[in-house]
């Protein structure tokens, strides 16, 4: 039982949500997935809501904060930085993005978190594009276009190979920097 800590429960919750929806995140199901007794769940979490909160925090860290930190640490010219962001977009857990957005449609607190994360992501894209000399308002519009393309593709509901997603995002990147 000691080998199953918070990290394993959160990883199992992410995997379960990614396979369909947040309703898949039930400690009984996760215990079966992890092949442990469900009582072990309570060693790590007060209740399901505590696990869901941990899942949201992990999502923010792995699909927003870590990506921003990594691409900014690598640095480079705006096109290079945006290319690095796009490479990370290709690696994102699209199923989790969709599941969390579906959940946000029925939970005001989750909705507020999603809005905050969306704004963080869009603002980061905007700052990269603006560094290329594009006026701030136009940079915002272009950042939103890129972001909405990713979210729209995620919501499309069909499996998309990460390399195909990356190719499309690179095409959008070219448009972003070539428009007047």
SETILUM-473551 format. One record per residue (C-alpha): x, y, z; chain; residue number from 1; residue in three letters. Coordinates in nm, 2 decimals, padded with zeros to 4 digits. Layout:
<sites>
<site <X,Y,Z>,"A",NUM,"Ala"> ...
</sites>
This chain:
<sites>
<site <00.00,00.00,00.00>,"A",1,"Unk"> <site <00.29,00.24,00.06>,"A",2,"Unk"> <site <00.37,00.24,-00.31>,"A",3,"Unk"> <site <00.04,00.41,-00.38>,"A",4,"Unk"> <site <00.07,00.77,-00.27>,"A",5,"Unk"> <site <-00.10,01.09,-00.37>,"A",6,"Unk"> <site <00.08,01.10,-00.70>,"A",7,"Unk"> <site <-00.04,00.76,-00.81>,"A",8,"Unk"> <site <-00.40,00.84,-00.72>,"A",9,"Unk"> <site <-00.38,01.17,-00.91>,"A",10,"Unk"> <site <-00.22,01.00,-01.21>,"A",11,"Unk"> <site <-00.50,00.74,-01.21>,"A",12,"Unk"> <site <-00.76,01.02,-01.18>,"A",13,"Unk"> <site <-00.61,01.21,-01.48>,"A",14,"Unk"> <site <-00.61,00.89,-01.68>,"A",15,"Unk"> <site <-00.97,00.81,-01.59>,"A",16,"Unk"> <site <-01.09,01.16,-01.67>,"A",17,"Unk"> <site <-00.90,01.16,-02.00>,"A",18,"Unk"> <site <-01.09,00.85,-02.11>,"A",19,"Unk"> <site <-01.42,01.03,-02.11>,"A",20,"Unk"> <site <-01.54,01.26,-01.83>,"A",21,"Unk"> <site <-01.49,01.36,-01.48>,"A",22,"Unk"> <site <-01.75,01.11,-01.36>,"A",23,"Unk"> <site <-01.50,00.84,-01.44>,"A",24,"Unk"> <site <-01.30,00.97,-01.14>,"A",25,"Unk"> <site <-01.45,00.76,-00.86>,"A",26,"Unk"> <site <-01.23,00.62,-00.59>,"A",27,"Unk"> <site <-01.38,00.28,-00.62>,"A",28,"Unk"> <site <-01.29,00.26,-00.99>,"A",29,"Unk"> <site <-00.95,00.41,-00.93>,"A",30,"Unk"> <site <-00.88,00.15,-00.65>,"A",31,"Unk"> <site <-00.97,-00.13,-00.90>,"A",32,"Unk"> <site <-00.74,00.04,-01.16>,"A",33,"Unk"> <site <-00.46,00.06,-00.91>,"A",34,"Unk"> <site <-00.54,-00.29,-00.77>,"A",35,"Unk"> <site <-00.56,-00.16,-00.41>,"A",36,"Unk"> <site <-00.84,-00.15,-00.16>,"A",37,"Unk"> <site <-01.05,00.16,-00.17>,"A",38,"Unk"> <site <-00.98,00.23,00.20>,"A",39,"Unk"> <site <-00.63,00.33,00.10>,"A",40,"Unk"> <site <-00.78,00.63,-00.08>,"A",41,"Unk"> <site <-00.86,00.79,00.25>,"A",42,"Unk"> <site <-00.49,00.77,00.36>,"A",43,"Unk"> <site <-00.43,01.04,00.09>,"A",44,"Unk"> <site <-00.75,01.23,00.04>,"A",45,"Unk"> <site <-01.03,01.34,00.27>,"A",46,"Unk"> <site <-01.29,01.27,00.00>,"A",47,"Unk"> <site <-01.35,01.27,-00.38>,"A",48,"Unk"> <site <-01.36,01.65,-00.39>,"A",49,"Unk"> <site <-01.01,01.67,-00.24>,"A",50,"Unk"> <site <-00.89,01.43,-00.52>,"A",51,"Unk"> <site <-01.07,01.64,-00.79>,"A",52,"Unk"> <site <-00.90,01.96,-00.65>,"A",53,"Unk"> <site <-00.56,01.78,-00.67>,"A",54,"Unk"> <site <-00.64,01.68,-01.02>,"A",55,"Unk"> <site <-00.72,02.04,-01.12>,"A",56,"Unk"> <site <-00.39,02.16,-00.96>,"A",57,"Unk"> <site <-00.20,01.89,-01.14>,"A",58,"Unk"> <site <-00.36,01.98,-01.47>,"A",59,"Unk"> <site <-00.27,02.35,-01.42>,"A",60,"Unk"> <site <00.09,02.26,-01.33>,"A",61,"Unk"> <site <00.15,02.01,-01.61>,"A",62,"Unk"> <site <-00.04,02.17,-01.90>,"A",63,"Unk"> <site <00.01,02.54,-01.82>,"A",64,"Unk"> <site <00.27,02.64,-01.56>,"A",65,"Unk"> <site <00.53,02.38,-01.66>,"A",66,"Unk"> <site <00.49,02.46,-02.03>,"A",67,"Unk"> <site <00.53,02.83,-01.98>,"A",68,"Unk"> <site <00.83,02.79,-01.75>,"A",69,"Unk"> <site <01.00,02.55,-02.00>,"A",70,"Unk"> <site <00.95,02.76,-02.31>,"A",71,"Unk"> <site <01.06,03.08,-02.14>,"A",72,"Unk"> <site <01.37,02.90,-01.99>,"A",73,"Unk"> <site <01.47,02.79,-02.34>,"A",74,"Unk"> <site <01.41,03.14,-02.47>,"A",75,"Unk"> <site <01.49,03.25,-02.82>,"A",76,"Unk"> <site <01.33,03.47,-03.08>,"A",77,"Unk"> <site <00.94,03.50,-03.07>,"A",78,"Unk"> <site <00.90,03.25,-03.36>,"A",79,"Unk"> <site <01.12,03.00,-03.18>,"A",80,"Unk"> <site <00.94,03.04,-02.85>,"A",81,"Unk"> <site <00.60,03.00,-03.01>,"A",82,"Unk"> <site <00.73,02.69,-03.20>,"A",83,"Unk"> <site <00.83,02.55,-02.86>,"A",84,"Unk"> <site <00.48,02.62,-02.72>,"A",85,"Unk"> <site <00.33,02.46,-03.02>,"A",86,"Unk"> <site <00.54,02.15,-02.97>,"A",87,"Unk"> <site <00.41,02.13,-02.62>,"A",88,"Unk"> <site <00.05,02.17,-02.74>,"A",89,"Unk"> <site <00.11,01.86,-02.95>,"A",90,"Unk"> <site <00.20,01.67,-02.64>,"A",91,"Unk"> <site <-00.09,01.79,-02.43>,"A",92,"Unk"> <site <-00.35,01.56,-02.28>,"A",93,"Unk"> <site <-00.64,01.65,-02.50>,"A",94,"Unk"> <site <-00.88,01.41,-02.34>,"A",95,"Unk"> <site <-00.82,01.58,-02.00>,"A",96,"Unk"> <site <-00.88,01.93,-02.15>,"A",97,"Unk"> <site <-01.21,01.81,-02.29>,"A",98,"Unk"> <site <-01.32,01.64,-01.97>,"A",99,"Unk"> <site <-01.24,01.94,-01.75>,"A",100,"Unk"> <site <-01.42,02.18,-01.99>,"A",101,"Unk"> <site <-01.73,01.95,-01.98>,"A",102,"Unk"> <site <-01.71,01.95,-01.60>,"A",103,"Unk"> <site <-01.68,02.33,-01.60>,"A",104,"Unk"> <site <-02.02,02.35,-01.79>,"A",105,"Unk"> <site <-02.19,02.21,-01.47>,"A",106,"Unk"> <site <-01.97,02.35,-01.19>,"A",107,"Unk"> <site <-01.92,02.73,-01.14>,"A",108,"Unk"> <site <-01.60,02.69,-00.94>,"A",109,"Unk"> <site <-01.44,02.47,-01.20>,"A",110,"Unk"> <site <-01.55,02.72,-01.47>,"A",111,"Unk"> <site <-01.37,03.00,-01.29>,"A",112,"Unk"> <site <-01.05,02.80,-01.27>,"A",113,"Unk"> <site <-01.08,02.71,-01.65>,"A",114,"Unk"> <site <-01.14,03.08,-01.73>,"A",115,"Unk"> <site <-00.83,03.18,-01.53>,"A",116,"Unk"> <site <-00.61,02.91,-01.69>,"A",117,"Unk"> <site <-00.74,03.01,-02.04>,"A",118,"Unk"> <site <-00.65,03.37,-01.97>,"A",119,"Unk"> <site <-00.30,03.27,-01.84>,"A",120,"Unk"> <site <-00.24,03.07,-02.16>,"A",121,"Unk"> <site <-00.38,03.34,-02.40>,"A",122,"Unk"> <site <-00.18,03.61,-02.22>,"A",123,"Unk"> <site <00.14,03.41,-02.26>,"A",124,"Unk"> <site <00.07,03.36,-02.63>,"A",125,"Unk"> <site <-00.01,03.73,-02.67>,"A",126,"Unk"> <site <00.32,03.83,-02.50>,"A",127,"Unk"> <site <00.52,03.60,-02.73>,"A",128,"Unk"> <site <00.35,03.74,-03.04>,"A",129,"Unk"> <site <00.39,04.10,-02.92>,"A",130,"Unk"> <site <00.76,04.04,-02.88>,"A",131,"Unk"> <site <00.78,04.00,-03.26>,"A",132,"Unk"> <site <00.67,04.36,-03.29>,"A",133,"Unk"> <site <00.30,04.30,-03.35>,"A",134,"Unk"> <site <00.08,04.56,-03.18>,"A",135,"Unk"> <site <-00.07,04.43,-02.85>,"A",136,"Unk"> <site <-00.43,04.43,-02.96>,"A",137,"Unk"> <site <-00.35,04.24,-03.28>,"A",138,"Unk"> <site <-00.12,04.01,-03.08>,"A",139,"Unk"> <site <-00.42,03.93,-02.85>,"A",140,"Unk"> <site <-00.64,03.85,-03.14>,"A",141,"Unk"> <site <-00.38,03.62,-03.29>,"A",142,"Unk"> <site <-00.32,03.45,-02.96>,"A",143,"Unk"> <site <-00.69,03.39,-02.92>,"A",144,"Unk"> <site <-00.70,03.24,-03.27>,"A",145,"Unk"> <site <-00.42,03.00,-03.20>,"A",146,"Unk"> <site <-00.57,02.91,-02.86>,"A",147,"Unk"> <site <-00.92,02.86,-02.99>,"A",148,"Unk"> <site <-00.79,02.65,-03.28>,"A",149,"Unk"> <site <-00.63,02.41,-03.02>,"A",150,"Unk"> <site <-00.94,02.41,-02.79>,"A",151,"Unk"> <site <-01.17,02.36,-03.09>,"A",152,"Unk"> <site <-00.97,02.08,-03.23>,"A",153,"Unk"> <site <-00.97,01.92,-02.88>,"A",154,"Unk"> <site <-01.35,01.95,-02.86>,"A",155,"Unk"> <site <-01.39,01.80,-03.21>,"A",156,"Unk"> <site <-01.40,01.46,-03.05>,"A",157,"Unk"> <site <-01.19,01.26,-03.28>,"A",158,"Unk"> <site <-00.85,01.12,-03.20>,"A",159,"Unk"> <site <-00.59,01.34,-03.37>,"A",160,"Unk"> <site <-00.23,01.23,-03.39>,"A",161,"Unk"> <site <00.00,01.47,-03.20>,"A",162,"Unk"> <site <00.21,01.52,-03.51>,"A",163,"Unk"> <site <-00.10,01.62,-03.72>,"A",164,"Unk"> <site <-00.20,01.87,-03.45>,"A",165,"Unk"> <site <00.16,02.01,-03.44>,"A",166,"Unk"> <site <00.16,02.05,-03.82>,"A",167,"Unk"> <site <-00.17,02.24,-03.81>,"A",168,"Unk"> <site <-00.06,02.46,-03.53>,"A",169,"Unk"> <site <00.27,02.53,-03.72>,"A",170,"Unk"> <site <00.06,02.65,-04.01>,"A",171,"Unk"> <site <-00.14,02.88,-03.79>,"A",172,"Unk"> <site <00.19,03.01,-03.65>,"A",173,"Unk"> <site <00.30,03.10,-04.00>,"A",174,"Unk"> <site <-00.03,03.29,-04.05>,"A",175,"Unk"> <site <00.01,03.47,-03.72>,"A",176,"Unk"> <site <00.35,03.61,-03.81>,"A",177,"Unk"> <site <00.28,03.67,-04.18>,"A",178,"Unk"> <site <-00.04,03.88,-04.15>,"A",179,"Unk"> <site <00.00,04.25,-04.17>,"A",180,"Unk"> 
</sites>
